[in-house]
Amino acid sequence: MAKRVGVDKWLFGTVLLLVLFGLVSVFSASAVLAQQTTGSPYSFVKMQTLFAVLGLIALFVLMRVDYRRYNNPKLIFTLMGVTGILLIAVFAWGGMNGAHRWIRMAGATLQPSELAKPVIVLFLAWWLQTRIHKIDDIKETILPAVIPPLLYIGLILKEPDLGTAMVCAAVLMLMLYLAGMQMKWIGVAIACAMPVMYWMLFRVPWRRARMMVFFNPDADPKGAGFHILQSLIAVGSGGLGGRGLMEGVQKLFYLPEPHTDFIFANICEELGLIGALCVVAAFCLLGYRGLRTAFLSRDPFARFLAFGLTTAILVQAFFNISVVLALLPTKGIPLPFISSGGTSVFITLACMGVLLNVTREVD
């Protein structure tokens, strides 16, 4: 198979389009809120633009770095150690909205759980590349593969951040499935996870209340059900073509978090079904090009790396959009490239730089 001269232009163009669209969407969703809270309608989009520019710089640098350099246990275990320390360090800072997800220093914030996703992918790509033929060996393959990610997932659940933990768990299972692990072991993993999920969702009071609201939001439309109902109002009021960019109503202090976790609801209201489908189509195109790279790669490390980085974005986008459409209970998880969040956009773009370098190896 011939080596590609340049990177995948379809993937590169899709990433740039999503980032630029994200900046416009953040400004549209946040201008009024920013004006009231900071005195400037541009404060949120300025911060997002800064991290997007830094992320694009990282993308351009990393897509020129040979991905084989990451296939180094010293580098991988260093990154794992740093990420683990950061995931523990979040508990040294005061909570925000009842959660310990951020490290705040000098006016800037870092969300280590965002770093955990690519580090898990990198570790699994390195570990699984030589163990495809003995993937069902519990002692030598499966346990060493799952223990480090599960430790990360446990720390992320403690923050608490169930959404990101679920993304990490989904990527873990998908990469093990790609390596050839039998479905019976995935079934065992799901069976073991069910009691934990039950406890997290139904025995933790505020999550139990959220689940009850998910099943019947109309029972408390001005209280616990307000968030879901306002999201659905935003989605439904957009119709086919939307109200028009910047013309949304729900972002005017009706819909909570219109520029972060629920930005897709604002997109639906302002750009309608057509705009929403265009966003979904962009993620589908990104997923197709990323998975194509994975399945065409001869190098097992490249295959696992491309597959993991791509599925992490697809799973996260699926969760975010499903929450906005009330297909899943509310959880704090950003829409990749689009939601306001400096750590998220920077790390996601850096990951795309690595993926774009892998695309050089396929025709």
C-alpha positions in Angstrom: 0.0 0.0 0.0 1.4 3.4 -1.0 2.3 5.9 1.6 0.2 9.1 1.4 2.2 12.2 0.5 0.1 14.5 2.7 -2.4 14.2 5.4 -6.1 13.3 4.8 -7.5 16.5 3.5 -11.1 15.5 4.1 -10.4 14.9 7.8 -8.3 18.0 8.1 -11.0 20.2 6.4 -13.7 18.7 8.6 -11.8 19.4 11.8 -11.1 23.0 10.7 -14.8 23.5 9.8 -16.0 22.1 13.1 -13.6 24.4 15.1 -14.6 27.5 13.2 -18.3 26.6 13.5 -17.7 26.1 17.2 -16.4 29.6 17.7 -19.4 31.1 15.9 -21.7 28.9 18.0 -20.0 29.8 21.3 -20.3 33.5 20.5 -24.0 33.2 19.5 -24.9 31.2 22.6 -22.8 33.1 25.1 -22.9 36.8 24.1 -25.8 37.8 26.3 -24.7 35.8 29.2 -21.1 37.1 28.9 -22.4 40.7 28.8 -24.3 40.2 32.0 -21.6 38.3 33.9 -18.4 40.0 32.7 -19.5 43.2 31.0 -18.3 42.1 27.6 -20.2 39.9 25.1 -16.9 38.6 23.7 -15.3 37.3 26.9 -16.3 33.6 26.5 -15.5 33.5 22.8 -12.2 35.2 23.3 -11.1 32.5 25.7 -12.4 29.8 23.4 -10.6 31.4 20.5 -7.3 31.5 22.4 -7.5 27.8 23.2 -8.6 26.9 19.7 -5.6 28.8 18.3 -3.3 27.0 20.7 -5.0 23.7 19.8 -4.5 24.4 16.1 -0.8 25.1 16.7 -0.6 21.8 18.5 -2.4 20.1 15.6 0.0 21.5 13.0 3.0 20.5 15.1 1.8 17.0 16.0 0.6 16.0 12.5 4.3 16.4 11.5 5.6 14.2 14.3 5.9 10.5 13.4 3.3 8.7 15.4 5.8 5.9 16.0 7.5 8.1 18.5 4.6 7.6 20.9 5.1 3.8 20.8 7.5 4.2 23.7 6.8 2.7 27.1 8.9 5.4 28.9 6.8 8.1 27.3 3.5 6.3 27.8 4.1 5.5 31.5 5.3 9.1 32.1 2.1 10.4 30.6 0.1 7.9 32.7 1.8 8.9 35.9 1.3 12.7 35.2 -2.3 12.1 34.3 -2.9 10.1 37.4 -1.4 12.8 39.6 -3.5 15.4 38.0 -6.7 13.4 38.5 -5.8 13.1 42.2 -4.7 16.8 42.4 -8.2 18.1 41.5 -9.4 17.2 45.0 -6.9 19.7 46.4 -9.0 22.5 44.9 -12.3 23.7 46.1 -15.3 22.2 44.3 -17.3 24.0 41.7 -21.0 23.3 41.5 -20.4 20.3 43.8 -17.7 18.8 41.6 -13.9 18.6 41.7 -13.0 18.5 38.0 -10.7 21.4 37.5 -7.3 22.6 38.6 -7.3 26.4 38.8 -4.1 28.4 38.8 -3.3 32.0 37.8 -6.8 32.5 36.4 -6.6 29.4 34.1 -8.3 26.1 34.5 -7.3 22.6 33.5 -9.6 19.6 33.4 -7.4 16.5 33.7 -10.2 14.1 32.8 -9.9 15.4 29.2 -6.3 14.3 29.2 -7.2 10.9 30.5 -9.1 9.9 27.3 -6.1 10.1 24.9 -3.7 8.7 27.5 -6.0 5.6 27.9 -6.0 5.3 24.1 -2.2 5.6 23.8 -1.7 3.0 26.6 -4.1 0.5 25.1 -2.6 0.9 21.6 0.8 0.2 23.0 -0.3 -2.7 25.1 -2.6 -4.5 22.6 -0.5 -4.2 19.5 1.5 -7.4 20.3 -1.2 -9.3 22.1 -3.8 -9.7 19.4 -3.3 -13.5 19.3 -3.7 -13.9 23.0 -6.3 -11.3 23.7 -8.5 -13.7 25.7 -5.7 -14.4 28.2 -7.1 -12.9 31.4 -3.9 -12.8 33.4 -1.4 -11.7 30.7 -3.6 -9.5 28.5 -7.0 -8.5 29.7 -6.3 -7.6 33.4 -3.1 -5.6 32.6 -5.0 -3.8 29.9 -8.1 -2.8 32.0 -6.6 -2.1 35.4 -4.9 1.3 34.6 -8.0 2.7 32.6 -10.3 1.5 35.4 -8.2 3.4 38.0 -8.6 6.5 35.9 -12.3 5.9 35.5 -12.7 5.4 39.3 -11.0 8.8 39.9 -13.2 10.5 37.3 -16.3 9.0 38.9 -15.1 10.4 42.3 -14.9 13.9 40.9 -17.8 13.2 40.0 -18.0 13.1 36.2 -20.1 10.2 35.1 -20.3 11.3 31.4 -16.5 11.4 30.9 -16.1 8.1 32.8 -18.7 6.5 30.5 -16.8 7.7 27.4 -13.5 6.2 28.8 -15.3 2.9 29.6 -16.8 2.8 26.1 -13.5 3.4 24.4 -11.9 0.7 26.5 -14.4 -1.9 25.5 -14.4 -0.9 21.8 -10.6 -1.1 21.6 -10.6 -4.5 23.3 -13.3 -5.6 20.9 -11.1 -4.4 18.0 -8.3 -6.5 19.4 -10.5 -9.5 19.1 -11.7 -10.1 22.6 -14.7 -12.4 22.7 -18.1 -11.0 23.3 -18.5 -13.2 26.4 -15.8 -11.2 28.2 -17.5 -7.9 27.2 -20.8 -9.4 28.6 -19.0 -10.2 31.9 -17.6 -6.7 32.0 -21.1 -5.2 31.5 -22.5 -7.6 34.1 -19.9 -6.5 36.6 -20.5 -2.8 35.8 -24.3 -3.0 36.3 -24.3 -3.0 40.1 -21.9 0.0 40.0 -24.1 1.8 37.5 -27.2 1.1 39.6 -25.5 2.5 42.7 -24.3 5.6 40.9 -27.6 6.3 39.3 -30.2 5.2 41.8 -28.5 5.3 45.2 -26.8 8.7 45.0 -29.7 11.0 45.8 -29.1 13.8 43.3 -28.5 11.3 40.5 -31.6 9.4 41.4 -33.6 12.6 41.2 -32.1 13.3 37.8 -33.1 9.8 36.6 -36.7 10.3 37.8 -36.8 13.6 36.0 -35.5 12.0 32.9 -38.4 9.5 32.9 -41.0 12.2 33.6 -39.7 15.8 33.2 -43.2 17.2 33.2 -43.7 16.2 36.8 -41.6 19.3 37.9 -41.4 21.6 34.9 -40.2 24.6 36.9 -37.8 22.7 39.0 -35.9 19.5 38.3 -37.4 19.1 34.9 -36.6 22.6 33.8 -33.3 21.8 32.1 -34.6 19.0 29.9 -37.8 20.8 28.9 -36.0 24.0 27.9 -33.6 22.0 25.8 -36.5 20.3 24.0 -38.2 23.6 23.5 -35.0 25.0 21.9 -34.7 22.0 19.6 -38.4 21.9 18.6 -38.7 25.7 18.1 -36.0 25.7 15.5 -38.2 23.9 13.0 -36.6 23.1 9.6 -34.5 26.2 9.0 -34.2 27.7 12.4 -34.8 31.2 13.8 -31.6 32.5 12.4 -28.0 32.8 13.7 -27.9 34.9 16.9 -31.7 34.9 17.0 -32.3 32.2 19.5 -34.5 32.8 22.5 -33.8 29.9 24.9 -30.2 31.1 25.5 -31.7 34.3 27.1 -31.5 32.7 30.6 -34.0 30.0 29.9 -31.7 27.2 28.8 -28.9 26.6 31.4 -25.3 26.1 30.0 -26.3 27.2 26.4 -22.6 27.6 25.4 -21.2 24.5 27.0 -23.0 21.2 27.5 -26.3 22.3 25.7 -24.8 24.2 22.8 -26.3 21.7 20.4 -29.8 22.8 21.6 -29.0 26.4 20.7 -27.7 25.3 17.3 -31.0 23.4 16.7 -33.0 26.5 17.6 -31.0 28.9 15.5 -30.2 26.8 12.5 -33.0 24.3 12.6 -33.1 20.7 11.5 -30.9 21.4 8.5 -28.1 22.9 10.7 -28.3 20.1 13.2 -28.0 17.5 10.5 -25.1 19.3 9.0 -23.3 19.1 12.4 -24.1 15.4 12.7 -22.9 14.9 9.1 -19.6 16.5 9.9 -19.1 14.1 12.8 -20.0 11.2 10.6 -17.5 12.3 8.0 -14.8 12.7 10.7 -15.7 9.2 12.0 -15.6 7.7 8.5 -12.2 9.1 7.7 -10.7 8.3 11.1 -12.0 4.7 11.1 -11.0 4.3 7.5 -7.5 5.2 8.5 -7.6 2.7 11.4 -8.8 -0.2 9.2 -6.3 0.5 6.4 -3.3 0.8 8.6 -0.9 -2.1 8.5 0.8 -1.2 11.7 -1.2 -2.5 14.7 -0.2 0.4 16.9 -1.4 2.9 14.3 -4.6 0.9 13.9 -5.4 1.0 17.6 -4.3 4.6 18.0 -6.5 5.9 15.1 -9.4 3.8 16.2 -9.3 4.9 19.8 -8.9 8.6 19.0 -11.7 8.5 16.5 -14.2 6.5 18.7 -13.5 8.8 21.7 -14.8 11.8 19.7 -17.7 9.9 18.2 -18.9 8.4 21.6 -18.6 11.8 23.3 -20.5 13.5 20.5 -23.2 10.8 20.7 -23.6 11.2 24.4 -23.8 15.0 24.2 -26.4 15.1 21.4 -28.4 12.3 23.1 -28.6 14.3 26.3 -29.7 17.4 24.4 -32.5 15.4 22.7 -33.5 13.8 26.1 -32.5 10.4 24.9 -30.1 10.0 27.8 -30.2 11.6 31.3 -28.5 14.9 31.8 -24.7 14.7 32.3 -22.0 17.3 31.9 -20.2 16.4 28.7 -19.1 18.8 26.0 -19.7 18.5 22.3 -16.2 18.0 20.8 -14.7 21.1 18.9 -17.9 23.1 19.5 -18.8 23.5 23.2 -17.0 26.2 25.2 -14.2 24.7 27.2 -10.5 25.4 26.8 -9.0 22.1 27.9 -11.5 20.1 25.7 -10.9 22.0 22.5 -7.1 22.1 23.0 -6.7 18.4 23.7 -9.1 17.3 21.0 -7.3 19.3 18.4 -3.9 17.9 19.6 -5.4 14.4 19.3 -6.5 15.2 15.7 -2.9 16.2 15.0 -1.8 12.7 16.0 -4.6 11.1 13.9 -3.7 13.2 10.9 -0.1 12.0 11.1 -1.3 8.4 11.0 -3.3 9.2 7.8 0.0 9.7 6.0 0.5 6.0 6.2 -2.6 5.0 4.1 -3.5 5.8 0.5 
